[in-house]
Amino acid sequence: MDIQHIEASHQQFMTKMKQEDPDFFKKLGEGQEPSFFVLSCCDSRTCPSTITGMPLGTMFTHRNIANQVVEEDDSLRASLHFSLDVLKVDYLLIIGHTNCGGILAASTGVHHEAMNNWLDHVKKSIDTFDKTNLSTTLEDLERHNVKQQIIDLKNHPVYKKVGRGIPVVGMLFHLESGELEWINDN
């Protein structure tokens, strides 16, 4: 894959969107009113709009490794505040996925100087999982991580201040099948 492929794909996208709605790009340029704030993993296989089939303009998205809610993360704090207080989104959605490299790295003790600080956040999340069951799988940890991030988001100071009690829901995207599994925090 190269730059020319991006250019050709972009032309196809523009042509398709203009055929479906000649004013599509004009409407995008007029502003946004997304219904969802999405926190998802930055894995290249997990684009939130693509995997949910949602059109541009419906999801205000923040991405990081293993979809972590980190209170000290200024970028998350700003995105969350903007989506809740300015855009007035209706839902907060956390999307994790199977075969997550961040969960795998944190669960197996991978150390990499540039990533250790972030992997510590991921490890903290999965360490809250009851590992007394010897048959715990990576998918169990990925599912648990989404649950833990729902809890962490509900306890985030920005959500507590301007969240208006809007629903926080989770999903696990199964890379191997394309299915979305709804997750709640119980």
KOLKE-837467 format. One record per residue (C-alpha): y, z, x. Coordinates in Angstrom, 3 decimals. Each point is the difference from the previous one (the first is absolute). Example, Ala and Ser with C-alpha at 12.3 -4.5 7.8 and 13.67 -1.06 7.14 Angstrom:
2
<r><north>-4.500</north><up>7.800</up><east>12.300</east></r>
<r><north>3.440</north><up>-0.660</up><east>1.370</east></r>
This chain:
186
<r><north>0.000</north><up>0.000</up><east>0.000</east></r>
<r><north>3.451</north><up>-0.838</up><east>1.340</east></r>
<r><north>3.665</north><up>-0.248</up><east>-1.017</east></r>
<r><north>-0.468</north><up>-3.484</up><east>-1.461</east></r>
<r><north>-2.584</north><up>1.464</up><east>-2.394</east></r>
<r><north>2.573</north><up>2.526</up><east>-1.225</east></r>
<r><north>2.542</north><up>-2.760</up><east>-0.514</east></r>
<r><north>-2.467</north><up>-2.139</up><east>-2.002</east></r>
<r><north>-1.160</north><up>2.977</up><east>-2.086</east></r>
<r><north>3.586</north><up>0.958</up><east>-0.702</east></r>
<r><north>0.795</north><up>-3.498</up><east>-1.249</east></r>
<r><north>-3.020</north><up>0.152</up><east>-2.320</east></r>
<r><north>1.140</north><up>3.409</up><east>-1.262</east></r>
<r><north>3.547</north><up>-1.228</up><east>-0.694</east></r>
<r><north>-1.257</north><up>-3.108</up><east>-1.771</east></r>
<r><north>-2.435</north><up>1.999</up><east>-2.151</east></r>
<r><north>2.569</north><up>2.619</up><east>-0.981</east></r>
<r><north>2.629</north><up>-2.603</up><east>-0.885</east></r>
<r><north>-2.542</north><up>-1.877</up><east>-2.121</east></r>
<r><north>-0.909</north><up>3.193</up><east>-1.883</east></r>
<r><north>3.621</north><up>1.101</up><east>-0.408</east></r>
<r><north>2.885</north><up>-2.137</up><east>1.299</east></r>
<r><north>2.223</north><up>3.116</up><east>0.089</east></r>
<r><north>-2.524</north><up>2.226</up><east>1.807</east></r>
<r><north>1.932</north><up>0.315</up><east>3.250</east></r>
<r><north>3.345</north><up>0.282</up><east>-1.753</east></r>
<r><north>-1.387</north><up>2.971</up><east>-1.954</east></r>
<r><north>-1.338</north><up>1.604</up><east>3.198</east></r>
<r><north>3.456</north><up>-0.314</up><east>1.519</east></r>
<r><north>1.615</north><up>1.830</up><east>-2.912</east></r>
<r><north>-1.604</north><up>3.347</up><east>0.887</east></r>
<r><north>-3.133</north><up>2.019</up><east>-0.458</east></r>
<r><north>-1.367</north><up>2.243</up><east>-2.711</east></r>
<r><north>-3.488</north><up>0.908</up><east>1.231</east></r>
<r><north>-2.248</north><up>2.140</up><east>-2.159</east></r>
<r><north>-2.001</north><up>1.352</up><east>2.934</east></r>
<r><north>0.646</north><up>1.736</up><east>3.279</east></r>
<r><north>-3.052</north><up>-0.749</up><east>2.130</east></r>
<r><north>-1.155</north><up>1.814</up><east>3.105</east></r>
<r><north>-2.776</north><up>-1.971</up><east>1.649</east></r>
<r><north>-1.671</north><up>-0.569</up><east>3.317</east></r>
<r><north>1.546</north><up>-2.599</up><east>2.280</east></r>
<r><north>-3.405</north><up>-1.632</up><east>0.554</east></r>
<r><north>0.417</north><up>-3.785</up><east>-0.161</east></r>
<r><north>-2.786</north><up>-0.268</up><east>-2.586</east></r>
<r><north>1.721</north><up>2.185</up><east>-2.611</east></r>
<r><north>3.258</north><up>-1.517</up><east>-1.277</east></r>
<r><north>0.767</north><up>2.045</up><east>-3.158</east></r>
<r><north>1.513</north><up>-2.862</up><east>-2.027</east></r>
<r><north>-2.859</north><up>-2.321</up><east>0.881</east></r>
<r><north>-2.899</north><up>2.369</up><east>-0.700</east></r>
<r><north>1.473</north><up>1.180</up><east>-3.312</east></r>
<r><north>1.098</north><up>-3.480</up><east>-1.095</east></r>
<r><north>3.544</north><up>1.242</up><east>-0.580</east></r>
<r><north>2.944</north><up>-2.401</up><east>0.374</east></r>
<r><north>2.843</north><up>0.437</up><east>2.462</east></r>
<r><north>2.560</north><up>2.503</up><east>-1.221</east></r>
<r><north>-2.409</north><up>2.414</up><east>-1.697</east></r>
<r><north>-0.957</north><up>2.169</up><east>2.999</east></r>
<r><north>2.291</north><up>1.803</up><east>2.413</east></r>
<r><north>-2.352</north><up>0.450</up><east>2.932</east></r>
<r><north>-0.174</north><up>2.339</up><east>2.971</east></r>
<r><north>-2.851</north><up>-0.470</up><east>2.465</east></r>
<r><north>-1.405</north><up>1.991</up><east>2.893</east></r>
<r><north>-3.346</north><up>0.588</up><east>1.698</east></r>
<r><north>-2.435</north><up>1.604</up><east>-2.486</east></r>
<r><north>2.659</north><up>0.300</up><east>-2.754</east></r>
<r><north>1.270</north><up>3.424</up><east>1.089</east></r>
<r><north>2.586</north><up>2.202</up><east>-1.697</east></r>
<r><north>1.709</north><up>1.688</up><east>2.934</east></r>
<r><north>2.906</north><up>2.209</up><east>-0.964</east></r>
<r><north>1.769</north><up>-0.560</up><east>3.338</east></r>
<r><north>-0.224</north><up>-3.809</up><east>-0.289</east></r>
<r><north>3.620</north><up>-1.068</up><east>-0.546</east></r>
<r><north>-1.023</north><up>-3.506</up><east>-1.039</east></r>
<r><north>-2.314</north><up>1.305</up><east>-2.738</east></r>
<r><north>2.608</north><up>2.525</up><east>-1.101</east></r>
<r><north>2.652</north><up>-2.728</up><east>-0.340</east></r>
<r><north>-2.337</north><up>-2.439</up><east>-1.783</east></r>
<r><north>-1.221</north><up>2.670</up><east>-2.399</east></r>
<r><north>3.505</north><up>1.224</up><east>-0.775</east></r>
<r><north>1.330</north><up>-3.521</up><east>-0.548</east></r>
<r><north>-2.895</north><up>-0.942</up><east>-2.279</east></r>
<r><north>0.258</north><up>3.171</up><east>-2.092</east></r>
<r><north>3.731</north><up>0.649</up><east>-0.113</east></r>
<r><north>1.481</north><up>-3.503</up><east>0.145</east></r>
<r><north>-2.687</north><up>-2.413</up><east>-1.215</east></r>
<r><north>-1.421</north><up>2.502</up><east>-2.529</east></r>
<r><north>-3.611</north><up>-1.162</up><east>0.408</east></r>
<r><north>-2.497</north><up>1.042</up><east>-2.668</east></r>
<r><north>-3.012</north><up>0.748</up><east>2.203</east></r>
<r><north>-0.845</north><up>1.040</up><east>3.538</east></r>
<r><north>-3.152</north><up>-1.701</up><east>1.217</east></r>
<r><north>-1.982</north><up>0.810</up><east>3.126</east></r>
<r><north>-2.422</north><up>-2.711</up><east>1.091</east></r>
<r><north>-2.654</north><up>0.716</up><east>2.603</east></r>
<r><north>-2.854</north><up>-2.295</up><east>0.936</east></r>
<r><north>-3.528</north><up>-0.073</up><east>1.334</east></r>
<r><north>-0.649</north><up>-0.722</up><east>3.669</east></r>
<r><north>3.332</north><up>1.618</up><east>0.884</east></r>
<r><north>0.484</north><up>0.025</up><east>3.758</east></r>
<r><north>2.370</north><up>2.977</up><east>-0.171</east></r>
<r><north>-2.546</north><up>2.148</up><east>-1.822</east></r>
<r><north>-2.761</north><up>-1.151</up><east>2.347</east></r>
<r><north>2.087</north><up>0.754</up><east>3.096</east></r>
<r><north>1.039</north><up>3.451</up><east>-1.227</east></r>
<r><north>-3.519</north><up>0.925</up><east>-1.128</east></r>
<r><north>-1.647</north><up>-1.022</up><east>3.267</east></r>
<r><north>2.562</north><up>1.547</up><east>2.339</east></r>
<r><north>1.523</north><up>-3.181</up><east>1.381</east></r>
<r><north>2.872</north><up>0.751</up><east>2.357</east></r>
<r><north>2.684</north><up>-2.517</up><east>0.825</east></r>
<r><north>3.274</north><up>1.162</up><east>1.508</east></r>
<r><north>2.161</north><up>-2.134</up><east>-2.280</east></r>
<r><north>-1.833</north><up>1.042</up><east>-3.180</east></r>
<r><north>-1.086</north><up>3.618</up><east>0.556</east></r>
<r><north>2.935</north><up>1.492</up><east>-1.911</east></r>
<r><north>-0.697</north><up>-2.145</up><east>-3.067</east></r>
<r><north>-3.773</north><up>0.453</up><east>0.216</east></r>
<r><north>0.631</north><up>3.769</up><east>-0.064</east></r>
<r><north>1.524</north><up>-0.448</up><east>-3.483</east></r>
<r><north>-3.043</north><up>-1.972</up><east>-1.135</east></r>
<r><north>-2.375</north><up>2.567</up><east>1.509</east></r>
<r><north>1.852</north><up>2.811</up><east>-1.790</east></r>
<r><north>-0.547</north><up>-1.845</up><east>-3.298</east></r>
<r><north>-3.714</north><up>-0.628</up><east>0.445</east></r>
<r><north>-0.621</north><up>3.466</up><east>1.462</east></r>
<r><north>0.631</north><up>1.389</up><east>-3.511</east></r>
<r><north>-3.223</north><up>-1.725</up><east>-1.128</east></r>
<r><north>-3.069</north><up>2.214</up><east>-0.449</east></r>
<r><north>-2.298</north><up>-1.367</up><east>2.689</east></r>
<r><north>-2.938</north><up>2.304</up><east>-0.753</east></r>
<r><north>-1.788</north><up>-3.008</up><east>-1.438</east></r>
<r><north>-1.674</north><up>-1.615</up><east>2.997</east></r>
<r><north>-0.030</north><up>-3.406</up><east>-1.684</east></r>
<r><north>3.806</north><up>-0.307</up><east>-0.101</east></r>
<r><north>1.016</north><up>-3.637</up><east>0.392</east></r>
<r><north>3.172</north><up>-1.664</up><east>1.190</east></r>
<r><north>0.584</north><up>-1.060</up><east>-3.611</east></r>
<r><north>-0.167</north><up>3.664</up><east>-1.090</east></r>
<r><north>2.748</north><up>0.790</up><east>2.511</east></r>
<r><north>2.070</north><up>-3.018</up><east>-1.096</east></r>
<r><north>-0.262</north><up>1.078</up><east>-3.640</east></r>
<r><north>0.860</north><up>3.587</up><east>0.920</east></r>
<r><north>2.991</north><up>-1.183</up><east>2.025</east></r>
<r><north>1.451</north><up>-1.731</up><east>-3.072</east></r>
<r><north>-0.489</north><up>3.220</up><east>-2.015</east></r>
<r><north>1.665</north><up>2.047</up><east>2.725</east></r>
<r><north>2.955</north><up>-2.398</up><east>0.179</east></r>
<r><north>0.487</north><up>0.290</up><east>-3.777</east></r>
<r><north>0.228</north><up>3.777</up><east>0.436</east></r>
<r><north>2.314</north><up>-0.342</up><east>3.002</east></r>
<r><north>2.283</north><up>-2.404</up><east>-1.869</east></r>
<r><north>0.246</north><up>2.341</up><east>-2.982</east></r>
<r><north>1.004</north><up>2.759</up><east>2.442</east></r>
<r><north>2.472</north><up>-2.153</up><east>1.930</east></r>
<r><north>3.572</north><up>1.386</up><east>-0.225</east></r>
<r><north>1.391</north><up>-3.345</up><east>-1.183</east></r>
<r><north>-2.530</north><up>-0.207</up><east>-2.855</east></r>
<r><north>0.696</north><up>3.613</up><east>-0.944</east></r>
<r><north>3.748</north><up>-0.666</up><east>-0.034</east></r>
<r><north>0.255</north><up>-3.418</up><east>-1.723</east></r>
<r><north>-3.563</north><up>-0.874</up><east>-1.065</east></r>
<r><north>0.631</north><up>0.703</up><east>-3.681</east></r>
<r><north>-3.715</north><up>0.828</up><east>-0.311</east></r>
<r><north>-0.961</north><up>-3.673</up><east>0.076</east></r>
<r><north>-3.716</north><up>-0.650</up><east>0.497</east></r>
<r><north>-1.489</north><up>-0.159</up><east>3.473</east></r>
<r><north>-3.221</north><up>-1.998</up><east>-0.031</east></r>
<r><north>-2.402</north><up>-1.243</up><east>2.629</east></r>
<r><north>-2.279</north><up>-2.930</up><east>0.637</east></r>
<r><north>-2.634</north><up>-0.878</up><east>2.540</east></r>
<r><north>-0.246</north><up>-3.715</up><east>0.735</east></r>
<r><north>-3.556</north><up>-0.965</up><east>0.878</east></r>
<r><north>0.324</north><up>-2.721</up><east>2.638</east></r>
<r><north>-3.644</north><up>-1.004</up><east>-0.321</east></r>
<r><north>0.195</north><up>-0.755</up><east>-3.753</east></r>
<r><north>3.695</north><up>-0.321</up><east>-0.877</east></r>
<r><north>-0.322</north><up>2.785</up><east>-2.581</east></r>
<r><north>2.720</north><up>2.608</up><east>-0.588</east></r>
<r><north>-1.250</north><up>3.527</up><east>-0.673</east></r>
<r><north>2.415</north><up>2.348</up><east>-1.764</east></r>
<r><north>0.312</north><up>3.393</up><east>1.691</east></r>
<r><north>1.520</north><up>3.212</up><east>-1.310</east></r>
<r><north>0.672</north><up>3.216</up><east>1.879</east></r>
<r><north>-2.648</north><up>2.197</up><east>-1.634</east></r>
